Each structure stands twice: as structure tokens, then as C-alpha cells.
């Protein structure tokens, strides 16, 4: 930190290379998990990123600095979700997925 290397405790899910990040202050340390991407097919057969989610946690130490799930959308501002909000969001994504499949079946029958 700020020219001196210090040991930083990481959660098992953290994939951040803190040496490469070279944060200047301990309060700048952020732990980030691997991204989970939602890719949608394009007419040309390629896949387009629609949304990406990952676990993120700050080392500031306040109660609001616990692990959060960050959801980034294509061309939309990021959402920061608490663990409880993630469960609700996941339920809504599952419902959307079922509706999307139903729409695909409807479209296939046209």
C-alpha cells in the first residue's frame, strides 16, 4: 500500500490480483469474484452480453461494506444487491426464463 506491500486477506471467491491492482490505501482494496454472464444470441449467430453479475466486497470495514452482488447491464447503470435482494432477483430471473421459453414456443407455433 502506497509503496509498501502488505498482506490482504481474501475470501475464497476473490479473483482480484491485489499486487497488480496496486491500491495505494487499504480502504481502496476491493474484492471481486468471477463474473457470471448472461449472453443472448444475435441473428448472425454471435452472442451478445446482456448482463453480468459478480460478488464485490470492500475492505473499509463498515457494515455496509459486506459482500454485495453487482449486476451490470448492457448500456444500463450497475445495480448493487444485498444477499437477500439477490435471492429475490434470482427468483425473478427464473420466472423471466420460464416466460421467455414460453414465448419461444409461441413464436415457433406461428
Residue pairs with C-beta under 8 A, 6 or more apart in sequence:
1 23
1 24
1 25
1 26
2 24
2 25
5 19
6 26
8 18
8 26
8 29
8 59
10 16
10 18
10 31
11 31
11 57
11 67
13 31
13 33
13 34
13 55
14 31
14 32
14 33
14 57
15 32
15 33
15 34
16 30
16 31
16 32
18 29
21 29
23 29
26 59
27 58
27 59
27 60
29 58
29 59
30 56
30 57
30 58
30 59
31 55
31 56
31 57
31 58
31 59
32 54
32 55
32 56
33 54
33 55
33 56
34 54
35 52
35 53
35 54
36 52
36 53
36 54
37 49
37 51
37 52
38 49
38 50
38 51
38 52
38 53
39 47
39 48
39 49
39 50
40 47
40 48
40 50
41 47
41 48
42 48
48 74
49 74
50 73
50 74
51 71
51 72
51 73
51 74
52 71
52 72
53 69
53 70
53 71
53 72
54 69
54 70
55 67
55 68
55 69
55 70
56 67
56 68
56 69
56 70
56 80
57 65
57 66
57 67
57 68
58 65
59 65
67 83
68 80
68 81
68 82
69 80
69 81
69 83
69 85
69 86
69 89
70 78
70 79
70 80
70 81
71 78
71 79
71 81
71 89
72 78
72 79
73 79
81 89
